[in-house]
């Protein structure tokens, strides 16, 4: 096995077996695949490490970086290929090595059909705890494959209206005022901007943005504020500056302080770092007004869809976000965007070496491709 792994590693390509699950029996019947002999071909999972180059050094309260490691995946079944991706910003703890270790354990040959999404994804989730980005890379590829087999995009399979997709924000990282102004000018086609704060120059950041544009602003502090009274004062000032939501103002562990702020805040306060998977949604209820769902945090589309339903049932607001990713994962997330209050789907716009074509932001609004699966096409090399 080790020899095989080493051989495949030298090729830059490794295979395992993986499948995801969703309740597909009725959909399979509707697609005309019922009569085909499924199980005659095993699903094949492939994965390949890749490094995203960021257009600009990206600075948030947690630090700066110029690259993001990703794992590009595919699942092939009966000549149809579904694409997926794991994006692994270093501060989240996953890496090329951890994703490879996880994906090598995935054995899709045990499943007779990709339509067994629920069985497959439950199996993948049970292989090991954590590894959410690696799990998402399987989930996304499986959804892409199944959508292509059904010849439908996922927003349509879920019964969503693409006209209800929200505007997407564009992210302005922490920087010097002149750089912030330049980045804000470059983002003039966006109808909402997300400004990163928590770097010690918060008012300067907002004033620089406001000197260029009057569009609504979201703010993401990435746990950067340490004192609840200071945080609430700043939120009131930001409200006067046209800020429409505040994301993760304090540490994810500051539960009592966050509940105190949320009770008093004039604008919605959104949890990002404070939650990850569906089981976390109930933990932030009463502590924040809403949640930021990212495929790489929760493990993919299946978990994200569940989280949207849980949030809505609890009266929480919903943002669909992303990491720095290729258009593969960002476009997959866009399929859910008609269910969201806000979209923050700019991760593919921050990189210079995208390998997919997919979702577009047109006049600020998320435009989900009318293509089957997750809606992406691989660029020719
Ligand atoms: Mg955030």
Boltz pocket constraint, residues with backbone or C-beta under 6 A from the ligand:
constraints:
  - pocket:
      binder: B
      contacts: [[A, 220], [A, 222], [A, 247], [A, 248], [A, 272], [A, 273], [A, 292]]
      max_distance: 6.0
